[in-house]
Amino acid sequence: MRTPIVLALLFTSAATAQSVGKFTPTGNLTRQRLFHTATLLTNGRVLIAGGFAILAGWPAWASAELYDPSTGTFTATGDMTAARYFHTATVLPDGKVLIAGGNNSIAGGSFLIPLVSAELYDPATGAFTPTGEMTTARSGHTATLLNNGKVLITGGAPNKPSATAELYDPAAGTFTATGRMAAARWGLKATLLASGKVLIDGGRSEDDFDDRPNAEVYDPDTGAFTVSGKSAYAGTFPAASTLLTNGKVLDVLTYSCDPSDLAEVYEPSAGTFTATAKMNKARGYSTGLLLPDGKVWVAGRDGSSWPNGSAEIYDPVTGRFIRTDDLVMNREEGHTATLLPDGTVLLGGGWICCGYSVDTAEIYRPAVLAPAPALFSVSGDGRGQGAILHANTDRLASSGSPAAVGEALEIYLSGLTNGSVIPPQVIVGGRMAEVLWFGSAPGYPGLNQVNIRVPKGVVAGLAVPVRLLYLSRPSNEVTIAVR
């Protein structure tokens, strides 16, 4: 029996049953914001950045703030180098956040001046610093962290929807062009599939703003986009696209200017969309989040309960939506939703039709709480030497037996979703590792195992940090030795 596994089992944590999903208020943001970003950091706090407010002069914000789940409060952090909204925010393998593009001015409700600039937020210092510029100015684009550690930027609108795409390389701090999409898109959705490819869906095309172009799939290995299936519903656009634990993608749909109760599921193996059950409410500008139990939480504008908005849950097993509690704070769109480390959801900012932005925030508590994955350590406290073995041995990757670049290792942890085909992303020494296998540890019920290959570029050391990103939530950090 492997001693590290026995020690690791002492560190397991079980999901806690709660009442049916409810919303409760939490602290207010430091200012009104809509079309801002909210990013869960590796320290468990949430970075809120940019956006604008429907106030005198329609101010766009360069300011940023942090939400602390332990206190339920927002506090200011460093300002961005430029005011931004319709930008993107992506956590990089080293824990910094890439902020890219967006608009930096608004006048009378008209969106102005898309940006080519990008910057990095460092949680350790609370400061933003410039990084390389994008190859083109963008707003309403997407940013997706690939399994190779680079960030795929797609679409957006410099002056009209764009078909261009580019890659950000964190090691070099530069953007370079990659394959071109078949359709120009603004306000599109991008979903990292279980295969490591990226589904590009929806968005307004420069050719026809009233018709949704076919989906496309980006292959990081070739840098090319391939046209895929077309929506099952003509005239609709995805308000939210969410990867399911079975590898399919749920789209909740809206019409160009009107709410919809329609939803569909994309099957990657066939490249097709098929209709699924309708939502309980006609919605627009919805937000979708995959919960750790495999269900999808959807919240946003509700055509029948203006102005609060409401939420519901999609169960992929039954293919049906279930009503949950209504929002307690008025908000309809332009808000953000963030899955927190304890399994609750932070909903913040946004606006109320017609003409009011808000600074309120609230917490949604699912019926079942599931914390973020926990990497096991030899000490049992989730720190220091990890329960990480040389593959097919009982030896720890420790100072007495360090790992080598390119070697396969076994990582032991808890918190992966049972039966899920979504692989975790594993970061070793700030580099993305290749995941060779993941799932339940053979012969040890309740224990998870991830097999990886030590990535190139890792700096040798006796305490190289290892952490995991799963369903957008970071694990704790443990260490291994690398020679």
C-alpha positions, 0 to 999 in steps of 0.5 A, a space after each residue: 500500500 502506498 504510504 503517501 496515499 494513506 496520508 492523503 486520505 486524511 486530507 479528504 473533504 466531503 460535499 456538504 448538503 444545503 437547502 435548495 439553492 438560495 440567493 443572499 446579499 453580500 457586500 457592495 462593489 466599490 462602484 457601479 459597474 456593468 460589462 466588467 470582468 470577474 476573475 477568481 485568483 489563485 489566492 481565492 479572491 475575485 478580481 473585479 476590473 473595469 466596466 462602465 456606469 450609467 451615470 453622468 458622463 457615462 464613465 468607463 472605469 480603469 479601477 479594479 477591486 477585490 472580493 474576499 469570500 471570507 469577509 464578503 467585502 470588496 476593497 480597491 486594488 491597483 488601477 488598470 493602465 487604461 479604462 476598459 469594458 467589453 475586455 477579457 480577463 484570463 488567469 495565466 499559469 503563473 497566477 497573473 491575470 491577462 487583461 486584453 482589449 475592450 473599449 475605453 470610452 462611452 458617450 451617450 450610450 455609444 461604444 467607442 475606441 476599441 483598444 489594442 493594448 493588454 496588461 497583467 495584474 499581479 496578485 502579489 503586488 496588486 499592480 497592473 503593468 503593460 504587456 505586449 499589444 495585440 495584433 489588432 484592436 478588439 472589444 467583445 472578443 474572447 480569450 481562452 487559456 489553452 492546454 499549452 499555456 497560451 491564450 487564444 484571442 478570437 473575434 471582436 470588433 475594431 470597427 466592425 466584427 473581425 474574423 482574425 485570431 491571435 495567441 498570447 504567449 505568457 513566456 514571451 509577453 507577445 501576441 502573434 496571429 493564428 488561423 483566421 475564422 470563416 466568419 467575422 464575429 463580435 460578442 461570440 462565445 468560446 468554449 475549451 472542449 475536453 479534447 483541448 480544441 476550442 468551440 467558437 460559436 455565435 456572435 454577430 457577423 459583418 455579413 448578416 447581424 440577424 443570422 448566426 454563422 455556423 460554429 467553428 472549432 480551433 485546433 491548437 495543434 494546427 492553428 486552423 479553424 474548421 467550420 462545424 454545425 449550425 444552430 438548431 434554431 434559426 435567428 438565435 444567438 448563444 447568451 451563454 455557452 457552458 461545457 458539460 461534464 459529458 463533453 457536450 456544450 449547452 447553449 442557452 439562446 436569445 434572439 437578436 433583441 428579444 429574450 428566448 426560452 430555447 436551449 440546445 446542446 452541441 455534440 463535438 464528436 458529430 459537430 451538430 447542435 440538437 434542441 434540448 428542453 426549454 427553459 422555464 423563463 424566456 431569458 436574454 443576456 444570461 450567464 451560465 456556470 457549470 457547477 461541480 455536481 455537473 449541473 449548469 446554473 443559468 441566471 439573468 434577464 427574465 421576461 416575466 419578472 422584470 426587473 429582478 431577473 431569476 435563475 434555474 438549473 439545467 440537469 444534463 441527465 434529464 435534459 431539463 431545467 429546474 427553477 431555483 430561487 429568484 435573485 434578491 438584487 435587481 440586475 438583468 444584464 452586464 453582470 458577472 458570475 463567478 464560481 467561488 472556492 467553496 462552491 457558491 456563486 458570486 453575482 455582481 454588478 450589472 444594470 436594470 432596464 432601463 438606464 440604471 447600473 448597480 453596485 450590488 452583489 449577491 451569493 447563490 448557494 447551490 443545494 450541494 456545496 462542493 469545494 475546489 479540488 484539494 491536492 494532497 500533501 505528505 504533512 496532511 495540511 495541503 502544503 509542502 511536499 505533495 503526494 506526487 509519485 514517480 509513475 508506477 512506483 511508491 517513490 515521492 518526487 521529493 528532494 531524495 528522488 527528484 523528478 525529471 523534465 519529461 517524466 510521468 508523475 502521479 498526483 493524488 487529490 480529491 474534488 474531481 467530478 465523478 464521471 466527468 470527461 473534462 480534464 484538469 489543467 495542471 501547472 508545474 513551476 508556472 508551466 502547463 503540464 500534459 495530462 496523460 490520464 485522470 479519474 478515480 484512483 484505482 482501488 481507492 474509492 473517493 480518491 482522485 488521480 491525475 497523471 501528468 508529464 513534467 513540462 519543459 522549461 521548469 526551473 529545477 529546484 527542491 520545492 517546485 510549486 504544483 497546482 491544478 485548475 478545474 472548472 475555473 477554480 484553482 486548487 491549493 499549491 503543493 511542491 515537488 523536487 525537479 532536477 
